[in-house]
Amino acid sequence: MRIRRRGRPAAIPTESTVLRRTTRTAAVQCALALGVVLALVGVVLYLVDLNIQQDQIDTQLAQVVARVDDVDDPPPGMAIAIRDREGAVMVSDHAPTPTASAVAASAGYRNLRSDGVDYRALVADSSGRRIAVLVDLTPWQEGRLRLLMALLAAEAAGLAAAAGVAVLLSRRAIRPLAAALGLQRRFVADASHELRAPLTVLHTRAQLLARRAERDRVDETLTAQLRALVSDTRALADIVDDLLLAASTQHEPGRAEHIDLLRLCHEVRDSVGDYAADRDIAVEVTSGPPTDKLIVEGARPALRRAILALVDNALSHENPGGTITLRVARAADRIDVTVSDTGVGLDPQDVDRLFLRFAHGDGHSAGARPHGIGLALVREVVEAHHGRISVDGAPSRGAAFTLHLPTATN
């Protein structure tokens, strides 16, 4: 089967990841909410200040027009132009270019621009004269800019403060939930330990009864029911093992050891060989060069369970006469373990759902156990060993799950 590397599938987050993400999300949402409020307040303040400045400017212009007698000594920042009854135009010293022409415009307020400078002008008639007064808007614009910078600084400070407070409050609010999840995991672990022993005894007794029924050639219907009972007890034991493994918070290797993945794959093949042979399915192990350096560091039981879960998943989707291949190969600074089958395949749209606990792809199961938490545990085990998992497949073309694990450091 040709394997197409698609990279890491969209990961289904663990509970601890969800809690951290929830804390960050709450902080961001609170900060954004406060940011929006501060932004609205800032816009309102800016608009109010703009209107106040406009009124002050217009008031000053009106006061100057009402008092002006000549163009000598205009107020600071202002320029005056007067056209008398004979049409002569007088302009104050150092007046900008548009001052003289302003007296020819219609009466009223208007904005002018000259040499990159903005002006506010008032043209009015008084005692038979046309008077134009201009004021330089630069100081007013600088004041608005200072106000805008102050509002932006307040916005940034408010966002930072809101984010900090939200993080603290969110952590405090979510802490009881984290404690509850811890209690739940411990309960699952304790319950799984208690169930494992009686289930093992039950499975052994069922096997003995099934073998005795076959040996004594009892009723075929009863023999078939006993075989089904053996299969059901095996499935229950697998689920208990999954639950026990799931109770570990991160599956971090407590006593890390060097693990030969090729040898581990041979062990997994041997453990499922009889079961696969009963279903007329071949299980093969292959490797890429070099075959003597396929070593990783981690927890052997957890990695064995992860590979076994992938093989079990392949058996559930393989057709009689098919082949399941475990391939171990080295790639740069990692070792890839690929479990591929030639079975019913999978829908690419179901890839993300495959890593949900107790989820399965609809309509693409050829096996007896269409539910479980095996693949979710595989992802958690691999991530605990600082690796990742990728998936490839298509309907009726089989599927391939690849574990990418870092090589041992020494």
C-alpha positions in Angstrom: 0.0 0.0 0.0 1.4 3.4 -0.9 1.5 5.7 2.0 0.9 9.4 1.4 2.2 11.6 4.2 -0.4 14.1 5.2 1.2 15.3 8.4 -0.4 15.4 11.7 -4.2 15.2 11.8 -6.2 17.8 13.7 -5.6 16.7 17.2 -8.4 16.1 19.7 -7.2 18.0 22.8 -6.8 16.2 26.2 -8.6 17.4 29.3 -5.6 19.4 30.6 -5.2 21.0 27.2 -8.9 21.9 27.1 -8.6 23.5 30.6 -5.6 25.6 29.6 -7.3 26.6 26.4 -10.5 27.5 28.2 -8.5 29.7 30.6 -6.8 31.5 27.7 -10.1 31.8 25.8 -11.8 33.4 28.8 -9.0 35.8 29.3 -9.0 36.8 25.6 -12.8 37.2 25.6 -12.8 39.4 28.7 -9.9 41.5 27.4 -11.7 41.9 24.1 -15.0 42.8 25.8 -13.2 45.5 27.9 -11.3 46.6 24.8 -14.5 47.2 22.9 -16.0 49.1 25.8 -12.8 51.2 26.1 -12.8 51.8 22.4 -16.4 53.0 22.4 -15.7 55.3 25.3 -12.6 56.6 23.5 -14.5 57.3 20.3 -17.2 59.1 22.3 -14.6 61.2 24.1 -12.7 62.0 20.9 -15.9 63.1 19.2 -17.0 65.2 22.1 -13.6 66.8 22.3 -13.6 67.5 18.6 -17.0 69.2 18.8 -15.9 71.3 21.8 -12.8 72.4 19.9 -14.9 73.3 16.9 -17.2 75.4 19.0 -14.3 77.1 20.7 -12.6 77.9 17.4 -15.8 79.3 15.9 -16.5 81.4 19.0 -13.0 82.9 18.9 -13.3 83.7 15.2 -16.7 85.4 15.9 -15.3 87.4 18.8 -12.4 88.7 16.7 -14.7 89.6 13.8 -16.9 91.6 16.2 -14.0 93.5 17.7 -11.6 94.0 14.8 -11.0 97.6 13.6 -7.9 97.1 11.5 -5.4 94.4 10.4 -2.7 95.5 12.8 -1.7 93.2 15.7 -4.0 90.2 15.1 -4.4 87.6 18.0 -1.7 84.9 18.1 -2.2 82.2 15.4 -4.6 84.4 13.5 -4.6 86.4 10.3 -7.0 89.3 9.3 -8.0 90.6 5.9 -10.4 93.7 5.5 -12.0 95.0 2.3 -13.3 98.5 2.6 -16.2 100.2 0.8 -13.9 101.3 -2.1 -12.7 97.6 -2.6 -9.2 98.0 -1.2 -8.0 94.9 0.6 -5.7 95.2 3.7 -4.0 92.1 5.1 -2.2 91.6 8.4 1.5 90.9 8.4 2.7 87.4 7.9 -0.7 86.3 6.8 -1.0 83.0 4.9 -1.7 83.1 1.1 -5.5 82.4 1.2 -6.1 85.3 3.6 -6.4 88.0 0.9 -8.7 85.9 -1.3 -10.9 84.9 1.6 -12.7 88.3 1.6 -14.0 87.5 -1.8 -15.8 84.4 -0.6 -19.3 84.3 0.7 -20.0 84.9 4.3 -19.8 82.1 6.8 -17.3 79.5 8.2 -15.1 77.4 6.0 -12.0 75.3 6.2 -8.9 76.2 4.1 -5.6 74.6 3.4 -2.3 76.2 2.3 1.2 74.9 2.2 0.2 71.8 4.1 -1.4 73.8 7.0 -5.1 73.7 7.8 -7.0 76.9 8.6 -10.5 77.7 9.9 -11.9 81.0 8.4 -14.9 83.2 9.2 -16.0 85.8 6.6 -18.5 88.4 7.7 -19.8 91.9 6.8 -19.5 94.7 9.4 -20.1 98.4 9.0 -19.9 98.2 5.2 -16.7 96.3 5.3 -15.9 92.6 4.4 -13.8 91.0 7.1 -12.0 87.6 6.9 -10.3 86.1 10.0 -8.2 82.9 9.7 -6.9 80.8 12.6 -4.1 78.2 12.3 -5.5 74.8 13.4 -2.1 73.2 14.0 -2.2 73.7 17.9 -5.7 72.2 18.0 -4.7 69.2 15.8 -1.7 68.6 18.1 -4.0 68.6 21.1 -6.3 66.1 19.4 -3.3 63.9 18.6 -2.2 63.9 22.2 -5.7 63.0 23.3 -5.8 60.2 20.7 -2.4 58.8 21.9 -3.6 59.0 25.5 -6.7 57.0 24.6 -4.7 54.4 22.8 -2.4 54.1 25.8 -5.4 53.7 28.1 -6.8 51.1 25.8 -3.6 49.1 25.8 -3.3 49.3 29.6 -6.9 48.3 30.0 -6.5 45.3 27.7 -3.4 44.1 29.6 -5.0 44.6 33.0 -8.2 42.8 31.9 -6.2 39.9 30.4 -4.2 39.5 33.7 -7.3 39.7 35.9 -9.2 37.3 33.6 -6.4 34.8 33.7 -6.3 34.8 37.5 -10.1 34.6 37.8 -10.4 31.9 35.1 -7.7 29.7 36.7 -9.4 30.1 40.1 -12.8 29.2 38.6 -11.4 26.2 36.6 -9.3 24.8 39.4 -12.3 22.8 40.9 -13.0 21.3 37.5 -9.4 20.2 37.2 -9.7 18.6 40.7 -12.9 16.9 39.7 -11.2 15.5 36.6 -8.4 14.2 38.7 -10.8 12.5 41.0 -12.6 11.0 38.0 -9.3 9.6 36.7 -8.4 8.0 40.0 -11.9 6.5 40.3 -11.6 5.0 36.8 -8.1 3.6 37.6 -9.3 2.0 40.8 -12.5 0.6 39.2 -10.4 -0.8 36.3 -8.0 -2.5 38.7 -10.9 -4.1 40.5 -12.5 -5.2 37.3 -9.4 -6.6 35.7 -9.0 -9.7 38.0 -12.6 -11.0 37.8 -12.7 -10.3 34.0 -9.5 -12.3 33.6 -11.0 -15.2 35.6 -14.2 -15.0 33.6 -12.3 -15.0 30.3 -10.3 -18.0 31.3 -13.4 -19.9 32.4 -15.1 -19.1 29.1 -12.1 -20.3 27.2 -12.0 -23.6 29.2 -15.7 -24.1 28.6 -15.4 -23.4 24.9 -12.5 -25.9 24.5 -14.3 -28.6 26.5 -17.4 -28.1 24.3 -15.3 -28.5 21.2 -13.5 -31.5 22.6 -16.7 -33.2 23.8 -18.5 -32.3 20.5 -21.5 -30.8 22.3 -24.4 -29.0 20.6 -23.0 -26.7 17.9 -25.3 -23.9 18.9 -23.9 -24.0 22.5 -20.4 -24.2 21.2 -20.9 -21.1 19.1 -22.4 -19.3 22.0 -19.3 -20.2 24.1 -17.0 -18.9 21.4 -19.0 -15.6 21.3 -18.7 -15.4 25.1 -14.9 -15.8 24.8 -14.9 -13.0 22.3 -17.1 -10.8 24.4 -15.0 -11.3 27.5 -11.9 -10.5 25.5 -13.5 -7.2 24.3 -14.4 -6.3 27.9 -10.9 -7.0 29.0 -9.6 -4.7 26.2 -12.0 -1.9 27.3 -10.8 -2.2 30.9 -7.2 -2.0 29.8 -8.1 1.1 27.8 -9.8 2.7 30.7 -6.9 1.9 33.0 -4.5 3.5 30.5 -6.8 6.4 30.1 -6.7 7.1 33.8 -3.1 8.1 33.5 -3.0 11.9 33.1 -0.3 12.2 30.4 1.2 8.6 30.1 4.5 10.2 30.8 7.2 7.4 31.1 7.8 7.1 34.8 10.7 4.7 34.4 11.9 5.4 30.8 13.8 2.6 29.1 15.3 1.9 25.7 12.8 0.1 23.5 13.5 -1.8 20.3 10.4 -1.0 18.2 11.1 -3.8 15.7 11.2 -6.4 18.4 8.1 -4.8 20.0 6.2 -5.1 16.7 7.2 -8.8 16.5 5.8 -9.3 20.0 2.5 -7.6 19.0 2.3 -9.7 15.9 2.8 -12.9 17.9 0.2 -11.9 20.4 -2.5 -11.4 17.8 -1.3 -14.1 15.3 -3.8 -16.8 16.4 -6.7 -14.4 16.5 -5.9 -13.0 13.1 -5.4 -16.5 11.6 -8.9 -17.5 12.8 -10.2 -14.6 10.7 -8.0 -15.5 7.7 -6.0 -12.3 8.1 -2.2 -12.2 7.7 0.0 -10.0 10.0 3.5 -9.1 8.8 6.4 -7.1 10.2 8.8 -5.4 7.9 11.6 -2.8 8.5 13.7 -0.3 6.7 17.4 0.0 7.0 19.1 0.1 9.4 17.4 -2.7 11.3 19.7 -2.4 14.4 19.1 1.2 15.4 15.3 1.4 15.8 15.4 2.4 19.4 13.2 4.9 21.2 13.0 5.9 24.9 9.8 5.6 26.9 7.4 3.3 28.7 7.4 -0.1 27.0 3.8 -1.1 28.2 2.3 2.1 27.0 3.9 1.9 23.5 3.1 -1.8 23.2 -0.5 -1.0 24.1 -0.5 1.8 21.5 0.8 -0.4 18.7 -1.6 -3.2 19.8 -4.5 -0.8 19.6 -3.6 0.1 16.0 -3.4 -3.5 15.0 -6.7 -4.2 16.8 -8.2 -1.3 14.9 -6.8 -2.7 11.6 -8.2 -6.2 12.4 -11.6 -4.6 12.9 -11.6 -3.1 9.4 -9.7 -5.8 7.5 -11.5 -8.3 5.3 -10.9 -12.1 5.4 -7.9 -12.8 3.2 -6.4 -9.4 3.8 -3.0 -8.4 5.2 -1.9 -6.1 8.0 1.6 -4.8 7.8 3.7 -3.4 10.6 6.6 -1.4 9.2 9.4 0.1 11.3 11.7 2.6 9.6 14.1 5.3 10.6 13.7 8.8 9.2 16.2 11.5 10.2 15.9 11.9 14.0 12.8 9.9 14.4 11.5 6.3 14.0 8.2 5.7 12.2 5.9 2.7 13.0 3.3 2.3 10.3 0.3 -0.1 10.7 -1.4 -0.4 7.4 -4.2 -2.7 6.2 -5.9 -3.5 2.9 -9.4 -3.4 4.3 -12.5 -1.2 3.9 -10.5 2.0 4.4 -11.8 5.2 5.9 -13.5 8.5 5.0 -11.0 11.4 5.1 -13.8 13.4 6.7 -13.8 11.0 9.7 -10.1 11.3 10.5 -10.5 13.8 13.3 -13.4 11.8 14.8 -11.3 8.7 14.9 -9.4 10.2 17.8 -12.5 10.9 19.9 -13.1 8.4 22.7 -15.8 5.9 21.9 -16.1 7.2 18.4 -15.9 5.3 15.1 -16.3 5.9 11.4 -19.9 5.2 10.3 -20.3 2.6 7.7 -16.6 1.5 7.5 -16.3 -1.3 10.0 -15.7 -4.9 9.2 -14.9 -6.0 12.7 -16.8 -6.9 15.8 -16.0 -4.0 18.1 -17.2 -0.7 16.5 -16.5 1.4 19.6 -13.7 2.0 22.1 -11.1 4.5 23.2 -8.1 2.8 21.6 -7.2 5.4 19.0 -7.7 8.2 21.5 -5.2 6.5 23.8 -2.8 5.9 21.0 -2.7 9.6 20.4 -2.2 10.4 24.1 0.6 7.8 24.5 2.4 9.1 21.4 2.2 12.7 22.5 3.4 11.7 25.9 6.5 10.3 24.2 6.9 13.7 22.3 5.8 12.1 19.0 2.9 12.5 16.7 0.5 10.4 14.6 -0.5 10.7 11.0 -3.3 9.0 9.1 -3.7 8.1 5.5 -6.5 6.2 3.7 -9.6 6.3 1.5 -12.8 4.2 1.3 -12.1 0.7 -0.1 -8.3 1.4 -0.3 -7.3 0.5 3.2 -5.8 2.8 5.9 -2.4 3.5 7.4 -1.6 4.9 10.9 1.9 6.1 11.4 3.5 6.8 14.8 6.4 9.3 14.5 8.6 8.9 17.6 11.9 10.6 18.4 14.9 8.3 18.6 16.6 7.6 21.9 19.1 10.2 23.0 21.8 7.7 23.9 
